[in-house]
Amino acid sequence: MLSVISILFSFFSICSLFAVVSSDTNSGLVTIYPDEYPAALRNPLKGYRLDSYNKLRGYPYVTLIRDYIKWSDLDNGSDNDLISNINTYSKRKWSKYDNTGVKVIPRIYLDWDKELGNEYWPIDMQVGDYSSLKFKERVVRLIEAIGQCWDNDPRIAWIQMGIIGYWGEHHNPHPSSNMQKILGNAFEKAFKNKHILVRHPGEFEDYEFGIYWDSWAHHGQTFKLMHGAGIERLNALKGRWKKRPIAGEAAYNWGDYKRQPGDDPNDTLSDPVHCEFFIDTIRNLHCSALGWVSLYDATNPKVVKGAENVQRAFGYRFVVERFSYTYHVHEGGTFSINFRIKNTGSAPFYYKWPVMLNLLDHESRQVVWSRPIDRVDIRDWLPGDDWDEATNKYQLAAASHRVSTNIKLPEHSILPEGKYIVALSIPDPGDETLGIRLAIKNYFDGDYHPLGFMGYGQNSPSTAQLNVDSFDDPMNP
């Protein structure tokens, strides 16, 4: 006879092979409790961001590239075919990211820095003239044109407003109140789909724009209203982070940066004091993505561990807590699903991508039938708020969001009877290269999340359970 200890050992051994499953014979539902995927994930529109002159190789999490664009590369005279120029530039510069899952963050600029010779104004405009009527007309013309070209371009993540000041960072000079109104109105009109981000939280306050803080976690700026404290204020008063991305880059070349965020990206990610402070700022300000810190040494294990912890904090992280579905459906019958999902990250996902219900062939894993789940808006899957640095938790915990639907399955002429794998997916509607990967171990290559077996038009499968040995690793290339 088996001892109690042996029985318990056998039970927990089984649980280690399968996600926990329960069934309700009255409703015909089975419930899956997936195990959370413990590591960081490469996911779209979040995480480490490189620049277009950086190589992607060696940086496993990168799905964002910022492209600094000289105004004169798009428009070098008032008679140019501006639309054609912009489209030609976009195709030439961004085609290398096709089929990589990478999206671009454009920023147009006029002056690189204070050094003479680093100005890129159209030849028929006066260098340094940010206030004349001619400049105002031309900047509105440019914004209208990039809106036509980029607002529906699936390659674009969001737009950094740029244009004014060194590096397009809205200093030297700052945009005047009049220029803020001109730019704000023009960008608001030109971009109905893509988000616009501005440099300082104290500017463009009448517009629903996100922020790019290009000296993230810098010791001299974190607690200033034009920078870190200003983002915190904007979030608290207007909930800006709930609708618009907060992003930017660290800075390692001026001021008291060695105190925070550290000497360089490796110091930020490997030193516990720097790394914890960095994560606290990401969590507190609801940050989605940062650059410069992305240039870390991916061969140093201590740095890589810190990079993973920071990646987990960036942006969204969706964890399915439980998933229930009809185990057996007769031909033309109703397939019911309901599940709970929680965002354990720092920010929402800012675009309305569909949540798909898929039935996969139980042997080939190929999609046999698929449809979007109605009345689901993943932008509403918010994380927690009010970060507590002492406990490393949000004081206002993230809610569990419930999704429930009943779907009439098609006849066997469309969906043959058989045994299927029920799977979720959240594909990019404009480019299916990389969908959103849920933070659960239930994963198949192609960005599908298998939950269990079901039977259609035949006897129920012998089990709903999927063996974890069949799962793929979502971080494998």
Summary of the structure (lengths in Angstrom):
residues: 477
radius of gyration: 25.0
end to end distance: 48.0
largest distance: 93.1
contacts: 1530
relative contact order: 0.13
helix: 25%
strand: 27%
